[in-house]
Amino acid sequence: MAQAYMTEPGQGQGPERAASRAARLRNWWRPDGMWRRGIVLAVLAVLLGLLMFLHGRIPNDLGNLGSLLETFLPWLGLGALLLLVLAVLRRSATALVALVLPFAVWLNLFGGQLTDKAGTGGNLTVVTHNVNADNPDPAATAQDIVNSKADVVALEELTADALPTYKRELAKTYPYRTVEGTVGLWSKLPLSDARPVDIKMGWTRALRATVTSADGRKVGIYAAHLPSVRVKVEAGFTANQRDGSAEALGEAIAADPLEKVILLGDLNGTMNDRSLAPVTSQMRSAQGAAGDGFGFSWPAAFPMARIDQIMMKGIDPIAAWTMKATGSDHLPLAASVKI
């Protein structure tokens, strides 16, 4: 006797299921589907690319939005990576093609930071460090500075309580020093012509001195700590005082009588920030020219921006690097230069 068998839907239908699977695969990757999917992702990719390409045209009139964007500009690359993942998951050829723009712009802006540009032959090592007014262990931080074997050190955010500790701990290694307000220079080489620099703050947070090398070469050294910036909901990126101080510092450096000048300090801004142009337009970044990676220095727990800077003019940077964390909320930066 013939028997009838009932089958569950999708079972016992091998050829039919294979055909259905092949049809779905063709639908996933057929040209019209690949190009029609992910239109929104493609638009976002183009907008992201244009934002990075035209960052200099974002106005600062409203909350200094341009400077805020430029401070964290490298991180926009993560947005492009996120869109790439979504485009692959969405199987969108349109979005993948559109992503060429943000990736190309990002590589043009920051691709050079991905390679190690350090060389050899430096004859002067410098360090800058915002030691943090609330540093719980100034003596340990001073020992970290000594261990760096730097020739010249600039410290920022010195307090009246901590300054005697730094003087005591650094005295043996650095016999020459000058301190003005909350910034100071310590040096193994003779210092002369030390004086405060007026950066329009009402109190002293910048100084200038001359360092004389063993063979008699003179270098102007600036130590500076520009005003802090804040991001406030009601006011945006409050950087106007910082911008005014940057202009005053740039004028002082431009008027320096020496051809060789080094700037060490916490500028509370990155090399991309247009508001620091009075300084950055006339000097080279040691990290940008001879570093390895981005050299982010703040905050120390998870560095997101290089707001501490070592810059120079008339001098070749040879190598630049970020030192290990101390008791500060900033990482120290070091550079080897050839004078």
Stockholm file with secondary structure:
# STOCKHOLM 1.0

chainA/1-339         MAQAYMTEPGQGQGPERAASRAARLRNWWRPDGMWRRGIVLAVLAVLLGLLMFLHGRIPNDLGNLGSLLETFLPWLGLGALLLLVLAVLRRSATALVALVLPFAVWLNLFGGQLTDKAGTGGNLTVVTHNVNADNPDPAATAQDIVNSKADVVALEELTADALPTYKRELAKTYPYRTVEGTVGLWSKLPLSDARPVDIKMGWTRALRATVTSADGRKVGIYAAHLPSVRVKVEAGFTANQRDGSAEALGEAIAADPLEKVILLGDLNGTMNDRSLAPVTSQMRSAQGAAGDGFGFSWPAAFPMARIDQIMMKGIDPIAAWTMKATGSDHLPLAASVKI
#=GR chainA/1-339 SS CCCCCCCCTTSSCHHHHHHHHHHHHHHHHSHHHHHHTTHHHHHHHHHHHHHHHTGGGSCSTTTTHHHHHHHTGGGHHHHHHHHHHHHHHHTCHHHHHHTHHHHHHHHHHHGGGGSBCCCSCCCEEEEEEECCTTCSCHHHHHHHHHHTTCSEEEEESCCTTTHHHHHHHHTTTCCEEEEETTEEEEESSCEEEEEECCCSSSSCCEEEEEEECTTSCEEEEEEEECCCCEEETTTEEECHHHHHHHHHHHHHHHTCSCSCEEEEEECSSCTTCGGGHHHHTTSEEHHHHHCBSCCCCBSTTSCCBCCEEEEEESSEEEEEEECCCCSSSSCCEEEEEEC
#=GC SS_cons         CCCCCCCCTTSSCHHHHHHHHHHHHHHHHSHHHHHHTTHHHHHHHHHHHHHHHTGGGSCSTTTTHHHHHHHTGGGHHHHHHHHHHHHHHHTCHHHHHHTHHHHHHHHHHHGGGGSBCCCSCCCEEEEEEECCTTCSCHHHHHHHHHHTTCSEEEEESCCTTTHHHHHHHHTTTCCEEEEETTEEEEESSCEEEEEECCCSSSSCCEEEEEEECTTSCEEEEEEEECCCCEEETTTEEECHHHHHHHHHHHHHHHTCSCSCEEEEEECSSCTTCGGGHHHHTTSEEHHHHHCBSCCCCBSTTSCCBCCEEEEEESSEEEEEEECCCCSSSSCCEEEEEEC
//
